[in-house]
Amino acid sequence: MLSRLDQGLDFLSEQGLPVDVKSTGDYIRWVIGDVFKEEADTISANGLNEAEVRKRIGSAAAHRFKNRVCALPATDAA
């Protein structure tokens, strides 16, 4: 899953979005969407509750994103 989370950072860059807290929602939406695009059949086959899966993925993605953003060097605002 870490690879997918890192791909979300690439997505932000490709879209011209900053990798900072302002993009947290965009990042989370991308990660959840990508998981469901790639794994919907697995989620369904295992009888998992879609809302609960989305909640857990979103929580993990938010945690990873915030840790990653805090680890980035600060940039000067012009």
Sequence and secondary structure as in RCSB ss.txt:
>XXXX:A:sequence
MLSRLDQGLDFLSEQGLPVDVKSTGDYIRWVIGDVFKEEADTISANGLNEAEVRKRIGSAAAHRFKNRVCALPAT
DAA
>XXXX:A:secstr
 HHHHHHHHHHHHHTT  SSGGGHHHHHHHHHHHHHHHHHHHHHHTT  HHHHHHHHHHHHHHHHHHHHHHS   
   
